[in-house]
Structures are given as structure tokens and as C-alpha cells.
Amino acid sequence: MKSKNAGMGSHQEDGTAQPQEMRSQMKNIFGTLVAGAMAGAAAKTCVAPLDRTKIMFQVSTNRFSAKGAFRLLCQTYRTEGLLSLWRGNSATMVRVVPYAAIQFCAHEQYKRLLGAYYDMHGRPLPPVPRFVAGAMAGITAVVLTYPLDLVRARMAVTSKHTYRNVRQALVQIYQEEGVRALCRGFMPTILGIIPYAGLSFFTYETCKRVYEEHCGGLQPHPVERLIFGACAGVVGQSASYPLDVVRRRMQTSGTPKSNIASGGHGIIVLVASTKKSARGTLLQVVQEEGVVRGLYKGLSMNWVKGPIAVGISFTTFDLLQIIFRKLEEGGK
């Protein structure tokens, strides 16, 4: 009887342990989703004016220069007001909040799964799985949020009267151009996110690991996390930038020229043929503008905004994760 009761007791303990473990895991997933959403929103809002200016040049025939970008910012401010610099940011938030939440959460889950596969038991992943976890997280986020990215690009380069809000933009594009238009530029986006997300997460995680190894396990200071994130942004965006130009050209193709937000900025928008594939768009850019001037147009601006955005994003996520853990420990 005694052994029977003991056996029943162990079964009861297992029964209660499993729901507790499940609750803890669900709480962890929810925490990473919230932290990722807040990190993405903070980062994109800070660099929204630079991001919009970069897109305007990416889809135009004009040669990029820092002076030209600054002139465009000033002209936009004078003719359309301060808030126009954040035009399309509402679409960015609608996209980036779920995108960043999914990406960061997926990255944590892929790290856990790969860690179990490689039998790492909580230790940092080897280099290749570290890259794979980041790339898979990026792919997952893109697949689940892509039409919102297309709408965001359209709203950034069109006048404010073209699309009133994200919902109206989605409906209008669908009605005027068909459902396939909502997926235009999807393939170069997927091809670009693999090196971008993979190298960004890889670089940031590697920098933190090297720091901890050289500092006796100490956690990096927030400023140091910003620097690590900035390095990750430079590496990731430099590797994937030509595909970013191609996807923006494809996303904004089909936009009527009369709807383009020129507004006296001197920007002549190039609307690519709606029938062109990613390869066709790439070749068109190279033939008409050259490799460096076409495929790397606006990269210097990305080297300014990219490191800021990625640094803020990674740092905000890490700090929120630390805060959530402390709150959870304090509540026990």
C-alpha cells in the first residue's frame, strides 16, 4: 500500500509539474512577444524620417547623395509639415509591431529548439546554428506579415490623398491590381531576409558572447548593447541591401505616376513594370543605373539609420526581457 501511495504521489507530482511548466513556457512566449513588439516600435519610430527618405530614393531615378537626402527632408518639412516626415509610419507600426514580436519570439524558440538538438543545455549556440536561428526567425516574420510591408512602401512614396489608412490601401490594391499585387516583391524579400536577419542576430549574439567571455560573465551595459546592435545592423544591411532595392522597386510598381508624392522634391519616381520578376527588376536597375549607383543607392543613409534602429531594437528587447524576469522573480 505504501509503495502504491508513493507511486500515486509521484504521478500527481508529474501531473502538476507539466501544467506549471506549460504555464511558464506560455508566459515566456508572451513576454518575448511584448518585448519584441515594443522594441520594433521604438526603433522604427526613431528612424522613420530617414527610412521614408531612403525609400523615396530607392524607387527614383535620381542619384543618391547626403546633400540630396537632406534637401529632400527639408523640402518635405517646408511643403508638407513636420508630421509628413512620419508619413507611412502608421503602416510601419501596423507591420513592425507584429513583425518584430514574431521575429524576436521565433528567434528565442528556434534557439531553444536548436539548443536541444545540439545538446547545448542553455549554453550559447555554435556559429552555424546561431545564424540559422536568426535567418529562420526573419523568414517566419516575413511570411506572416508581408502584405503590410508592401502597403508601408506604397504609403511612403505616394501622396497623402492616395491611401487614407492601411485597411483602405490593402482593399484598394486588391481591387485595382489583384491579390498577386499584395505579394509583389515577396521573393527578393525572403532572399534578402536570410542574410539580413541571420547575420544581424549572429553578430549581436556573438558580440555579447565574446564580451561575457572576456569580462568574466558580466552582462553588457546598455550602451555596449547599443554598439553591438549597431555593428549587427551594419553587417546585416550591407549584405542584403541590393535585394532591398529590388523589393522596393517591385512593391511600388503599379503605383500610378499621378499618385507619387513628388511635391517639388525633385524626385523622379521610376515605376517598374508590373510584369517584371525579381531577376528582371534587378537587371533593369543594373542596366539603367549601374551596379553601385543602382543596387546600393541610399546605402550610406542605411549605414546611419540601420545601426541606430537595430541597436535600439536589440537593446530594448534585452532590457525588457531583464525587467520581465526581475518582475517575475519578485512576484514569486
VMD Tcl script that draws the C-alpha trace (Angstrom):
set ca {
  {0.00 0.00 0.00}
  {2.83 2.30 0.91}
  {4.55 1.83 -2.46}
  {1.20 2.23 -4.21}
  {0.58 5.56 -2.45}
  {4.12 6.65 -3.27}
  {3.52 5.78 -6.91}
  {0.26 7.71 -6.93}
  {2.04 10.67 -5.31}
  {4.73 10.72 -7.99}
  {2.06 10.61 -10.73}
  {0.29 13.55 -9.09}
  {3.56 15.49 -8.91}
  {4.20 14.82 -12.61}
  {0.63 15.88 -13.39}
  {1.03 19.21 -11.62}
  {4.58 19.77 -12.89}
  {3.56 19.59 -16.54}
  {0.86 22.32 -16.39}
  {3.24 24.53 -14.39}
  {5.94 24.05 -17.00}
  {3.42 24.79 -19.74}
  {2.26 27.96 -17.99}
  {5.84 29.09 -17.51}
  {6.59 28.48 -21.19}
  {3.47 30.35 -22.33}
  {4.33 33.26 -20.03}
  {7.84 33.34 -21.52}
  {6.45 33.37 -25.08}
  {4.03 36.18 -24.21}
  {6.89 38.16 -22.64}
  {9.08 37.82 -25.75}
  {6.16 38.86 -27.99}
  {5.53 42.01 -25.92}
  {9.24 42.87 -25.66}
  {9.75 42.32 -29.39}
  {6.75 44.46 -30.31}
  {7.90 47.34 -28.11}
  {11.49 47.07 -29.36}
  {10.41 47.20 -33.01}
  {8.04 50.12 -32.46}
  {10.68 52.18 -30.62}
  {13.37 51.54 -33.22}
  {11.27 52.28 -36.31}
  {9.68 55.43 -34.87}
  {13.12 56.90 -34.16}
  {14.35 56.46 -37.74}
  {11.04 56.89 -39.66}
  {12.01 60.19 -41.43}
  {15.30 58.70 -42.65}
  {13.57 55.50 -43.69}
  {10.98 57.34 -45.78}
  {13.68 59.42 -47.45}
  {15.66 56.28 -48.26}
  {12.64 54.62 -49.89}
  {11.96 57.75 -51.99}
  {15.47 57.50 -53.42}
  {15.34 53.71 -53.83}
  {12.32 53.94 -56.14}
  {13.58 57.01 -58.03}
  {15.99 57.56 -60.92}
  {17.86 60.27 -59.02}
  {21.38 59.63 -57.82}
  {21.61 59.44 -54.03}
  {23.72 61.90 -52.06}
  {23.72 63.01 -48.44}
  {23.11 66.58 -49.60}
  {20.17 65.47 -51.74}
  {18.68 63.47 -48.87}
  {18.99 66.43 -46.51}
  {17.43 68.74 -49.10}
  {14.53 66.30 -49.54}
  {13.95 66.18 -45.77}
  {13.94 69.97 -45.52}
  {11.71 70.43 -48.59}
  {9.23 67.86 -47.27}
  {9.13 69.64 -43.91}
  {8.56 73.06 -45.53}
  {5.88 71.97 -48.02}
  {4.01 69.27 -46.07}
  {4.81 69.92 -42.41}
  {6.73 68.08 -39.68}
  {4.37 65.12 -39.39}
  {4.77 64.37 -43.10}
  {8.27 63.09 -42.27}
  {6.49 60.24 -40.48}
  {4.12 59.60 -43.42}
  {3.58 55.86 -43.68}
  {4.73 55.34 -40.08}
  {1.23 54.20 -39.09}
  {1.56 51.47 -41.71}
  {5.05 50.79 -40.40}
  {3.70 50.35 -36.87}
  {0.88 48.08 -38.08}
  {3.56 45.97 -39.77}
  {6.54 46.31 -37.44}
  {4.73 45.55 -34.17}
  {3.63 42.05 -35.23}
  {6.78 41.60 -37.35}
  {9.21 42.40 -34.52}
  {7.11 40.47 -31.98}
  {7.10 37.37 -34.19}
  {10.76 37.71 -35.14}
  {12.12 38.03 -31.60}
  {9.78 35.37 -30.23}
  {10.58 32.99 -33.09}
  {14.30 33.60 -32.57}
  {14.06 32.59 -28.91}
  {12.08 29.45 -29.84}
  {14.46 28.48 -32.65}
  {17.41 28.97 -30.28}
  {15.73 26.68 -27.75}
  {14.95 24.02 -30.37}
  {18.42 24.13 -31.91}
  {19.98 24.12 -28.45}
  {18.07 20.93 -27.61}
  {19.06 19.39 -30.97}
  {22.76 20.17 -30.46}
  {22.51 19.23 -26.76}
  {23.77 22.66 -25.62}
  {21.72 22.77 -22.36}
  {21.40 26.56 -22.11}
  {24.90 27.32 -23.41}
  {25.38 29.63 -26.43}
  {24.79 28.03 -29.81}
  {27.68 27.28 -32.21}
  {28.13 29.77 -35.09}
  {26.12 27.97 -37.83}
  {23.01 27.26 -35.69}
  {23.27 30.83 -34.38}
  {22.98 32.11 -37.96}
  {20.21 29.62 -38.81}
  {18.12 30.68 -35.79}
  {18.25 34.33 -36.89}
  {17.52 33.53 -40.55}
  {14.56 31.29 -39.68}
  {13.16 33.94 -37.33}
  {13.32 36.52 -40.13}
  {11.66 34.20 -42.65}
  {8.87 33.37 -40.19}
  {8.14 37.06 -39.55}
  {8.18 37.98 -43.26}
  {5.84 35.15 -44.27}
  {3.27 36.17 -41.63}
  {3.33 39.95 -42.22}
  {4.39 40.56 -45.85}
  {1.35 42.43 -47.30}
  {1.75 45.05 -44.54}
  {5.34 45.70 -45.68}
  {4.14 46.28 -49.24}
  {1.45 48.72 -48.05}
  {4.01 50.55 -45.95}
  {6.26 51.07 -49.01}
  {3.30 52.28 -51.11}
  {2.23 54.78 -48.43}
  {5.78 56.10 -48.10}
  {6.08 57.10 -51.78}
  {2.51 58.21 -52.55}
  {0.71 61.44 -51.72}
  {-1.39 61.52 -48.56}
  {-4.62 61.52 -50.61}
  {-3.88 58.19 -52.31}
  {-4.32 55.89 -49.31}
  {-6.15 57.10 -46.21}
  {-5.12 54.19 -43.96}
  {-3.68 50.68 -44.05}
  {-7.02 48.91 -44.44}
  {-8.11 51.14 -47.31}
  {-4.71 50.66 -49.00}
  {-4.98 46.86 -48.78}
  {-8.52 46.90 -50.21}
  {-7.64 49.37 -53.00}
  {-4.53 47.45 -54.11}
  {-6.51 44.20 -54.11}
  {-9.40 45.70 -56.13}
  {-7.24 47.56 -58.67}
  {-4.31 45.16 -59.10}
  {-5.48 41.78 -57.83}
  {-4.38 39.53 -54.99}
  {-0.98 38.84 -56.60}
  {-0.08 42.53 -56.20}
  {-0.10 42.05 -52.41}
  {2.72 39.50 -52.81}
  {4.81 41.53 -55.28}
  {8.45 41.60 -54.15}
  {7.98 38.61 -51.82}
  {10.81 36.51 -53.27}
  {13.57 39.16 -53.04}
  {12.32 39.92 -49.53}
  {12.76 36.28 -48.48}
  {16.16 36.06 -50.18}
  {17.22 39.32 -48.51}
  {15.97 38.46 -45.02}
  {18.13 35.32 -44.82}
  {21.47 37.18 -44.76}
  {19.96 40.24 -43.04}
  {18.29 38.56 -40.07}
  {20.80 35.71 -39.96}
  {23.85 37.98 -39.83}
  {22.18 40.57 -37.56}
  {21.26 38.07 -34.85}
  {24.54 36.18 -35.36}
  {26.66 39.33 -34.99}
  {24.76 40.61 -31.94}
  {24.80 37.25 -30.13}
  {28.48 36.75 -30.98}
  {29.43 40.21 -29.67}
  {27.60 39.53 -26.39}
  {29.25 36.11 -26.06}
  {32.77 37.48 -26.67}
  {32.11 40.29 -24.17}
  {30.94 37.89 -21.46}
  {33.93 35.59 -22.04}
  {36.41 38.48 -21.71}
  {34.63 40.09 -18.74}
  {34.16 37.06 -16.54}
  {30.47 36.53 -17.29}
  {29.41 40.15 -16.73}
  {26.37 41.33 -18.68}
  {26.95 44.16 -21.22}
  {25.94 47.70 -20.27}
  {23.02 49.19 -22.29}
  {25.44 51.46 -24.19}
  {27.56 48.44 -25.10}
  {24.43 46.61 -26.24}
  {23.64 49.58 -28.50}
  {27.13 49.35 -30.02}
  {26.77 45.58 -30.57}
  {23.39 46.17 -32.19}
  {24.82 48.91 -34.40}
  {27.55 46.53 -35.60}
  {24.89 43.90 -36.30}
  {22.88 46.43 -38.31}
  {25.84 47.43 -40.48}
  {26.78 43.82 -41.26}
  {23.22 42.62 -41.93}
  {22.10 45.54 -44.09}
  {25.30 45.73 -46.13}
  {24.93 42.05 -47.05}
  {21.28 42.26 -48.11}
  {20.93 45.82 -49.46}
  {20.74 45.13 -53.25}
  {17.76 42.83 -52.66}
  {16.16 45.57 -50.55}
  {16.32 47.93 -53.54}
  {14.78 45.26 -55.79}
  {11.91 44.53 -53.40}
  {11.08 48.25 -53.01}
  {11.01 48.68 -56.79}
  {8.68 45.69 -57.12}
  {6.47 46.74 -54.19}
  {5.89 50.23 -55.59}
  {5.48 49.12 -59.21}
  {1.93 49.56 -60.43}
  {1.53 52.79 -58.47}
  {0.05 55.42 -60.84}
  {2.57 58.19 -61.52}
  {-0.05 60.80 -60.70}
  {-0.19 59.45 -57.13}
  {3.53 59.73 -56.46}
  {4.50 62.22 -53.76}
  {6.84 64.42 -55.78}
  {5.78 67.67 -54.14}
  {8.61 69.65 -55.70}
  {11.29 67.48 -54.14}
  {12.99 66.87 -57.46}
  {12.39 63.15 -57.12}
  {11.52 61.41 -60.41}
  {9.98 58.11 -59.41}
  {10.75 55.10 -61.51}
  {7.73 52.78 -61.64}
  {8.91 49.34 -62.71}
  {6.83 47.15 -65.00}
  {4.31 45.11 -63.05}
  {5.23 42.07 -65.16}
  {8.91 42.05 -64.19}
  {10.24 39.32 -61.93}
  {12.85 39.85 -59.22}
  {15.56 38.91 -61.73}
  {14.08 41.23 -64.37}
  {13.87 44.13 -61.93}
  {17.47 43.51 -60.81}
  {18.73 43.53 -64.40}
  {16.70 46.67 -65.20}
  {18.24 48.56 -62.29}
  {21.76 47.47 -63.29}
  {21.27 48.33 -66.98}
  {19.74 51.77 -66.35}
  {21.70 52.93 -63.29}
  {24.68 50.62 -62.86}
  {25.61 48.22 -60.06}
  {26.86 50.68 -57.44}
  {24.58 53.65 -58.20}
  {21.52 51.46 -58.67}
  {21.75 48.49 -56.31}
  {23.49 50.39 -53.49}
  {21.53 53.64 -53.79}
  {20.89 55.02 -50.30}
  {23.22 52.54 -48.58}
  {25.17 55.36 -46.92}
  {21.90 56.56 -45.33}
  {21.23 52.99 -44.23}
  {24.61 53.00 -42.51}
  {23.28 55.90 -40.44}
  {19.69 54.77 -39.76}
  {20.30 51.00 -39.79}
  {22.74 50.80 -36.87}
  {20.56 53.19 -34.84}
  {17.40 51.17 -35.49}
  {18.95 47.74 -34.94}
  {20.87 48.93 -31.87}
  {17.71 50.37 -30.28}
  {15.72 47.25 -31.22}
  {18.13 44.68 -29.75}
  {18.88 46.76 -26.67}
  {15.22 47.48 -25.91}
  {14.35 43.79 -26.29}
  {17.17 42.65 -23.99}
  {16.41 45.24 -21.30}
  {12.68 44.46 -21.35}
  {13.47 40.76 -21.03}
  {15.64 41.51 -17.98}
  {12.87 43.66 -16.45}
  {10.24 40.97 -17.06}
  {12.45 38.32 -15.43}
  {13.02 40.51 -12.37}
  {9.29 41.22 -12.07}
  {8.56 37.50 -12.32}
  {11.16 36.67 -9.68}
  {9.84 39.42 -7.40}
  {6.31 38.10 -7.73}
  {7.24 34.63 -6.52}
}
mol new
graphics top color blue
foreach p $ca { graphics top sphere $p radius 0.5 }
foreach p [lrange $ca 0 end-1] q [lrange $ca 1 end] { graphics top cylinder $p $q radius 0.2 }
display resetview
